[in-house]
Amino acid sequence: MAKKSKIAADQRRREVVARYAERRAELKEKLRHPETREEALRGLQKLPRDASPTRLRNRDVVDGRPRAFNRKFGLSRVRLREMAHRGELPGVSKASW
């Protein structure tokens, strides 16, 4: 289980990214035009650091583990294995051949 503070910080970052997404998109579009490039760069620099989507980290939705994340299920490998063995994931079964 990840620290509660890390999970909360990640959630806060996701909210900031969502809040500034439209503004960032407008400024990124202005970057493509040479006459508005300087203004767009200044605008992007004034935005909060956490407004950048690259600062987000994929985390397990159950316990917040940041490593070994499986995008299809939104779980870490550890949690995915546990839930699959208990039959809590529909359509997932243990392989046997």
DSSP file with accessible surface (Angstrom, degrees, kcal/mol):
  #  RESIDUE AA STRUCTURE BP1 BP2  ACC     N-H-->O    O-->H-N    N-H-->O    O-->H-N    TCO  KAPPA ALPHA  PHI   PSI    X-CA   Y-CA   Z-CA
    1    1 A M              0   0  143      0, 0.0    63,-0.2     0, 0.0     3,-0.1   0.000 360.0 360.0 360.0 129.8    0.0    0.0    0.0
    2    2 A A        -     0   0   18     61,-2.1    63,-0.1     1,-0.1     2,-0.0  -0.355 360.0 -84.2 -74.1 159.8    1.3    3.4   -1.0
    3    3 A K     >  -     0   0  141      1,-0.1     4,-1.9    61,-0.1     3,-0.4  -0.340  33.6-125.9 -62.3 144.0    1.5    6.2    1.5
    4    4 A K  H  > S+     0   0  155      1,-0.2     4,-2.6     2,-0.2     5,-0.2   0.859 110.3  57.7 -60.2 -34.5   -1.8    8.1    1.8
    5    5 A S  H  > S+     0   0   73      1,-0.2     4,-2.4     2,-0.2    -1,-0.2   0.877 105.3  49.5 -66.9 -35.5    0.0   11.4    1.1
    6    6 A K  H  > S+     0   0  113     -3,-0.4     4,-2.2     2,-0.2    -1,-0.2   0.898 111.8  48.0 -69.1 -40.7    1.4   10.1   -2.2
    7    7 A I  H  X S+     0   0   57     -4,-1.9     4,-2.2     2,-0.2    -2,-0.2   0.930 113.6  47.7 -64.7 -42.4   -2.1    8.9   -3.3
    8    8 A A  H  X S+     0   0   53     -4,-2.6     4,-2.5     1,-0.2    -2,-0.2   0.902 110.7  51.2 -65.7 -40.2   -3.6   12.3   -2.3
    9    9 A A  H  X S+     0   0   14     -4,-2.4     4,-2.5     2,-0.2    -1,-0.2   0.906 110.1  49.6 -64.7 -40.2   -0.8   14.2   -4.1
   10   10 A D  H  X S+     0   0   11     -4,-2.2     4,-2.2     2,-0.2    -1,-0.2   0.919 111.1  49.1 -65.1 -41.2   -1.4   12.2   -7.3
   11   11 A Q  H  X S+     0   0  101     -4,-2.2     4,-1.8     2,-0.2    -2,-0.2   0.915 110.7  50.6 -64.4 -40.5   -5.2   12.9   -7.1
   12   12 A R  H  X S+     0   0  133     -4,-2.5     4,-2.1     1,-0.2    -2,-0.2   0.917 109.3  51.3 -63.9 -41.6   -4.5   16.6   -6.6
   13   13 A R  H  X S+     0   0   66     -4,-2.5     4,-2.8     1,-0.2    -1,-0.2   0.900 106.5  54.4 -61.6 -41.0   -2.2   16.6   -9.6
   14   14 A R  H  X S+     0   0   81     -4,-2.2     4,-2.1     1,-0.2    -1,-0.2   0.894 108.5  49.0 -61.5 -38.5   -4.9   14.9  -11.7
   15   15 A E  H  X S+     0   0  104     -4,-1.8     4,-2.3     2,-0.2    -1,-0.2   0.905 111.6  48.7 -66.9 -40.9   -7.4   17.7  -10.8
   16   16 A V  H  X S+     0   0   18     -4,-2.1     4,-2.1     2,-0.2    -2,-0.2   0.918 110.6  50.9 -66.4 -42.0   -4.8   20.4  -11.7
   17   17 A V  H  X S+     0   0   19     -4,-2.8     4,-0.8     1,-0.2    -2,-0.2   0.934 112.1  47.2 -60.5 -44.7   -4.1   18.8  -15.0
   18   18 A A  H >< S+     0   0   72     -4,-2.1     3,-0.5     1,-0.2     4,-0.4   0.899 110.6  52.8 -64.8 -38.4   -7.8   18.6  -15.8
   19   19 A R  H 3< S+     0   0  159     -4,-2.3     4,-0.3     1,-0.2     3,-0.2   0.878 118.9  33.7 -65.5 -38.5   -8.3   22.2  -14.7
   20   20 A Y  H 3X S+     0   0   65     -4,-2.1     4,-2.7     1,-0.2     5,-0.2   0.377  88.8 101.0 -99.8   4.3   -5.6   23.6  -17.0
   21   21 A A  H <X S+     0   0   51     -4,-0.8     4,-2.2    -3,-0.5    -1,-0.2   0.913  84.6  45.3 -58.8 -46.1   -6.0   21.1  -19.9
   22   22 A E  H  > S+     0   0  148     -4,-0.4     4,-2.1    -3,-0.2    -1,-0.2   0.928 114.0  48.7 -65.5 -43.7   -7.9   23.5  -22.2
   23   23 A R  H  > S+     0   0  103     -4,-0.3     4,-2.2     1,-0.2    -2,-0.2   0.914 111.6  49.9 -63.1 -42.7   -5.6   26.4  -21.5
   24   24 A R  H  X S+     0   0   40     -4,-2.7     4,-2.6     1,-0.2    -1,-0.2   0.901 108.7  52.9 -62.2 -40.2   -2.5   24.3  -22.2
   25   25 A A  H  X S+     0   0   60     -4,-2.2     4,-1.9    -5,-0.2    -1,-0.2   0.910 108.9  49.3 -63.1 -41.6   -4.0   23.1  -25.4
   26   26 A E  H  X S+     0   0   90     -4,-2.1     4,-1.9     2,-0.2    -1,-0.2   0.926 113.3  46.1 -62.5 -45.6   -4.6   26.6  -26.6
   27   27 A L  H  X S+     0   0    1     -4,-2.2     4,-1.4     1,-0.2    -2,-0.2   0.889 110.1  53.7 -66.7 -37.9   -1.0   27.7  -25.7
   28   28 A K  H  X S+     0   0  107     -4,-2.6     4,-0.6     1,-0.2    -1,-0.2   0.877 108.0  51.1 -63.0 -36.8    0.4   24.6  -27.4
   29   29 A E  H >< S+     0   0   90     -4,-1.9     3,-1.1     1,-0.2     4,-0.3   0.899 106.9  53.4 -67.0 -38.8   -1.5   25.5  -30.6
   30   30 A K  H >< S+     0   0   67     -4,-1.9     3,-1.3     1,-0.2     6,-0.3   0.790  96.7  68.1 -65.7 -27.7   -0.1   29.0  -30.5
   31   31 A L  H 3< S+     0   0   28     -4,-1.4    -1,-0.2     1,-0.2    -2,-0.2   0.791  89.6  64.6 -61.8 -25.5    3.4   27.6  -30.3
   32   32 A R  T << S+     0   0  182     -3,-1.1    -1,-0.2    -4,-0.6    -2,-0.2   0.712  91.8  71.7 -72.7 -20.0    3.0   26.3  -33.8
   33   33 A H  S X> S-     0   0   81     -3,-1.3     3,-1.1    -4,-0.3     4,-0.7  -0.864  75.0-145.5-102.4 125.3    2.8   29.9  -35.2
   34   34 A P  G >4 S+     0   0  110      0, 0.0     3,-0.6     0, 0.0     4,-0.4   0.829  95.9  57.1 -58.9 -33.3    6.1   31.9  -35.2
   35   35 A E  G 34 S+     0   0  154      1,-0.2     4,-0.2     2,-0.1     3,-0.1   0.767 116.6  33.6 -74.5 -22.3    4.4   35.3  -34.5
   36   36 A T  G <> S+     0   0   35     -3,-1.1     4,-2.2    -6,-0.3    -1,-0.2   0.340  90.0 100.7-111.3   7.6    2.7   34.0  -31.3
   37   37 A R  H <X S+     0   0  121     -4,-0.7     4,-2.5    -3,-0.6     5,-0.2   0.913  80.7  48.6 -62.3 -46.7    5.4   31.7  -30.1
   38   38 A E  H  > S+     0   0  120     -4,-0.4     4,-2.2     1,-0.2    -1,-0.2   0.921 112.7  48.3 -61.1 -45.0    7.0   34.0  -27.5
   39   39 A E  H  > S+     0   0  101      1,-0.2     4,-2.2     2,-0.2    -1,-0.2   0.911 111.9  49.8 -62.6 -41.5    3.7   34.8  -25.9
   40   40 A A  H  X S+     0   0    0     -4,-2.2     4,-2.6     2,-0.2    -2,-0.2   0.900 108.7  52.1 -66.2 -40.3    2.7   31.1  -25.8
   41   41 A L  H  X S+     0   0   58     -4,-2.5     4,-2.2     1,-0.2    -1,-0.2   0.923 110.5  47.9 -62.4 -43.5    6.0   30.1  -24.2
   42   42 A R  H  X S+     0   0  132     -4,-2.2     4,-1.4     1,-0.2    -1,-0.2   0.906 111.6  51.2 -63.2 -40.3    5.6   32.8  -21.5
   43   43 A G  H  X S+     0   0   12     -4,-2.2     4,-0.8     1,-0.2    -2,-0.2   0.914 110.0  48.5 -63.4 -42.9    2.0   31.6  -20.9
   44   44 A L  H >< S+     0   0   28     -4,-2.6     3,-0.6     1,-0.2    -1,-0.2   0.888 109.3  53.2 -64.9 -37.8    3.1   28.0  -20.5
   45   45 A Q  H 3< S+     0   0  151     -4,-2.2    -1,-0.2     1,-0.2    -2,-0.2   0.796 104.5  56.3 -68.7 -26.3    5.8   28.9  -18.1
   46   46 A K  H 3< S+     0   0  178     -4,-1.4    -1,-0.2    -3,-0.2    -2,-0.2   0.705  88.8  93.6 -79.3 -18.5    3.3   30.8  -15.9
   47   47 A L  S << S-     0   0   25     -4,-0.8     5,-0.1    -3,-0.6    -3,-0.0  -0.350  92.4 -91.2 -69.7 155.1    1.1   27.7  -15.5
   48   48 A P    >   -     0   0   54      0, 0.0     3,-1.6     0, 0.0     4,-0.2  -0.303  29.9-122.3 -63.6 150.3    1.7   25.5  -12.5
   49   49 A R  G >  S+     0   0  197      1,-0.3     3,-1.7     2,-0.2     6,-0.2   0.885 111.4  59.8 -59.7 -39.5    4.2   22.7  -12.9
   50   50 A D  G 3  S+     0   0   39      1,-0.3    -1,-0.3     4,-0.1   -33,-0.2   0.515  85.4  79.0 -72.0  -1.6    1.6   20.2  -11.9
   51   51 A A  G <  S+     0   0    0     -3,-1.6    -1,-0.3   -35,-0.1    -2,-0.2   0.622  73.4  95.2 -78.9  -9.9   -0.6   21.3  -14.8
   52   52 A S  S X  S-     0   0   22     -3,-1.7     3,-1.8    -4,-0.2     4,-0.2  -0.668  73.1-143.4 -83.9 129.4    1.6   19.2  -17.1
   53   53 A P  G >  S+     0   0   72      0, 0.0     3,-1.6     0, 0.0    -1,-0.1   0.737  94.9  72.3 -65.4 -18.3    0.2   15.7  -17.8
   54   54 A T  G 3  S+     0   0  124      1,-0.3    -4,-0.1     3,-0.0    -3,-0.0   0.682  86.7  65.3 -71.6 -12.2    3.7   14.2  -17.8
   55   55 A R  G <  S+     0   0  100     -3,-1.8    -1,-0.3    -6,-0.2     2,-0.2   0.499  81.5 101.7 -87.2  -2.3    3.8   14.7  -14.0
   56   56 A L    <   -     0   0   47     -3,-1.6     2,-0.4    -4,-0.2   -46,-0.0  -0.516  59.4-153.4 -79.3 151.9    1.1   12.2  -13.5
   57   57 A R        -     0   0  111     -2,-0.2     2,-0.4   -47,-0.1    -2,-0.1  -0.988  18.2-121.4-127.3 130.3    1.9    8.7  -12.4
   58   58 A N        -     0   0   61     -2,-0.4     2,-0.3     8,-0.1    11,-0.1  -0.576  40.5-178.0 -70.0 127.5   -0.1    5.6  -13.1
   59   59 A R        -     0   0   41     -2,-0.4     6,-0.1     9,-0.0     2,-0.1  -0.953  35.5 -94.8-130.6 150.3   -1.1    4.0   -9.8
   60   60 A D     >  -     0   0    4      5,-1.9     4,-1.6    -2,-0.3    15,-0.2  -0.382  31.2-140.8 -57.9 130.8   -3.1    1.0   -8.7
   61   61 A V  T  4 S+     0   0  114     13,-2.3    -1,-0.1     1,-0.2    14,-0.1   0.758  96.3  47.2 -71.1 -22.1   -6.7    2.0   -8.1
   62   62 A V  T  4 S+     0   0   77     12,-0.3    -1,-0.2     3,-0.1    13,-0.1   0.949 134.9   1.5 -84.4 -54.0   -7.0   -0.2   -5.1
   63   63 A D  T  4 S-     0   0   12      2,-0.1   -61,-2.1   -62,-0.0    -2,-0.2   0.465  91.8-115.6-120.4  -1.1   -3.9    0.5   -3.1
   64   64 A G     <  +     0   0    5     -4,-1.6    -3,-0.1     1,-0.2   -61,-0.1   0.621  47.8 168.7  82.3  12.9   -1.9    3.1   -5.0
   65   65 A R        -     0   0   72      1,-0.1    -5,-1.9    -6,-0.1    -1,-0.2  -0.415  22.2-157.4 -63.5 128.7    1.1    1.1   -5.8
   66   66 A P        +     0   0   40      0, 0.0     3,-0.3     0, 0.0     2,-0.3   0.650  63.5  68.7 -86.3 -14.9    3.1    3.1   -8.4
   67   67 A R  S    S+     0   0  170      1,-0.2    10,-0.3    -7,-0.0    -7,-0.1  -0.697  92.8  21.5-107.2 160.8    5.1    0.2  -10.1
   68   68 A A  S    S-     0   0   45     -2,-0.3     9,-1.7     1,-0.2     2,-0.3   0.918  78.9-179.2  55.3  49.5    4.2   -2.7  -12.3
   69   69 A F  E     -A   76   0A  59     -3,-0.3     2,-0.6     7,-0.2     7,-0.2  -0.628  21.1-150.6 -85.9 133.3    1.0   -1.0  -13.4
   70   70 A N  E  >> -A   75   0A  55      5,-3.1     4,-2.2    -2,-0.3     5,-1.0  -0.912   3.4-161.0-104.8 113.2   -1.3   -2.9  -15.8
   71   71 A R  T  45S+     0   0  198     -2,-0.6    -1,-0.1     1,-0.2     5,-0.0   0.847  84.6  61.6 -64.2 -37.1   -3.3   -0.4  -18.0
   72   72 A K  T  45S+     0   0  179      1,-0.2    -1,-0.2     3,-0.1    -2,-0.0   0.883 122.3  20.4 -59.9 -38.5   -6.0   -2.8  -19.0
   73   73 A F  T  45S-     0   0   69     -3,-0.5    -1,-0.2     2,-0.2    -2,-0.2   0.574  97.1-126.0-106.7 -15.5   -7.2   -3.4  -15.5
   74   74 A G  T  <5S+     0   0   12     -4,-2.2   -13,-2.3     1,-0.3     2,-0.3   0.781  73.5 114.2  73.6  24.6   -5.8   -0.3  -13.7
   75   75 A L  E   < -A   70   0A   7     -5,-1.0    -5,-3.1   -15,-0.2    -1,-0.3  -0.869  69.4-110.9-125.3 159.9   -4.1   -2.6  -11.2
   76   76 A S  E  >  -A   69   0A   0     -2,-0.3     4,-3.0    -7,-0.2     5,-0.2  -0.419  39.6-104.8 -80.6 166.1   -0.6   -3.5  -10.2
   77   77 A R  H  > S+     0   0  150     -9,-1.7     4,-2.1   -10,-0.3     5,-0.2   0.876 120.7  52.1 -61.2 -36.0    0.8   -7.0  -11.0
   78   78 A V  H  > S+     0   0   48      2,-0.2     4,-2.2     1,-0.2    -1,-0.2   0.958 114.2  40.4 -65.4 -51.4    0.5   -8.0   -7.3
   79   79 A R  H  > S+     0   0   51      2,-0.2     4,-2.7     1,-0.2     5,-0.3   0.889 113.1  56.1 -66.7 -38.1   -3.2   -6.9   -7.0
   80   80 A L  H  X S+     0   0   34     -4,-3.0     4,-2.4     1,-0.2     5,-0.2   0.937 109.3  46.3 -59.3 -45.7   -4.1   -8.3  -10.4
   81   81 A R  H  X S+     0   0  171     -4,-2.1     4,-2.3    -5,-0.2    -2,-0.2   0.931 113.2  48.8 -64.3 -45.5   -2.8  -11.7   -9.5
   82   82 A E  H  X S+     0   0   79     -4,-2.2     4,-1.7     1,-0.2    -2,-0.2   0.939 114.4  44.4 -60.1 -48.4   -4.6  -11.7   -6.1
   83   83 A M  H  <>S+     0   0   33     -4,-2.7     5,-2.7     1,-0.2     6,-0.6   0.864 112.1  52.6 -68.3 -35.5   -7.9  -10.7   -7.6
   84   84 A A  H ><5S+     0   0   25     -4,-2.4     3,-0.9    -5,-0.3    -1,-0.2   0.915 108.7  50.2 -66.1 -41.2   -7.6  -13.1  -10.5
   85   85 A H  H 3<5S+     0   0   98     -4,-2.3    -1,-0.2     1,-0.3    -2,-0.2   0.854 111.0  48.8 -65.3 -34.4   -7.0  -16.0   -8.2
   86   86 A R  T 3<5S-     0   0  139     -4,-1.7    -1,-0.3    -5,-0.2    -2,-0.2   0.514 115.1-117.8 -81.7  -7.7  -10.0  -15.1   -6.1
   87   87 A G  T < 5S+     0   0   58     -3,-0.9    -3,-0.2    -4,-0.5    -2,-0.1   0.753  74.7 130.7  79.6  24.6  -12.1  -14.8   -9.3
   88   88 A E      < +     0   0   99     -5,-2.7    -4,-0.2    -6,-0.2    -5,-0.1   0.506  54.3  74.3 -89.4  -5.3  -12.9  -11.1   -8.8
   89   89 A L  S >  S-     0   0   19     -6,-0.6     3,-1.7     3,-0.2    -1,-0.1  -0.929  85.0-129.4-110.6 114.1  -11.9  -10.2  -12.4
   90   90 A P  T 3  S+     0   0  124      0, 0.0     3,-0.1     0, 0.0    -2,-0.1  -0.348  89.2  12.2 -64.5 134.0  -14.5  -11.3  -15.0
   91   91 A G  T 3  S+     0   0   88      1,-0.2     2,-0.5    -4,-0.1    -4,-0.0   0.477  99.6 114.1  83.4   0.7  -13.1  -13.3  -17.9
   92   92 A V    <   +     0   0   46     -3,-1.7     2,-0.3    -8,-0.0    -3,-0.2  -0.920  36.2 162.6-109.0 126.4   -9.7  -13.8  -16.2
   93   93 A S        -     0   0  102     -2,-0.5     2,-0.2    -3,-0.1    -8,-0.1  -0.950  44.7 -89.0-137.0 162.0   -8.6  -17.3  -15.3
   94   94 A K        -     0   0  162     -2,-0.3     2,-0.2   -10,-0.2    -2,-0.0  -0.465  47.7-116.7 -70.8 135.3   -5.4  -19.0  -14.4
   95   95 A A        +     0   0   71     -2,-0.2     2,-0.3     2,-0.0    -1,-0.1  -0.458  38.6 171.3 -74.2 141.7   -3.6  -20.4  -17.5
   96   96 A S              0   0  110     -2,-0.2     0, 0.0     0, 0.0     0, 0.0  -0.967 360.0 360.0-150.2 137.1   -3.1  -24.1  -17.7
   97   97 A W              0   0  266     -2,-0.3    -2,-0.0     0, 0.0     0, 0.0  -0.937 360.0 360.0-150.8 360.0   -1.8  -26.3  -20.6
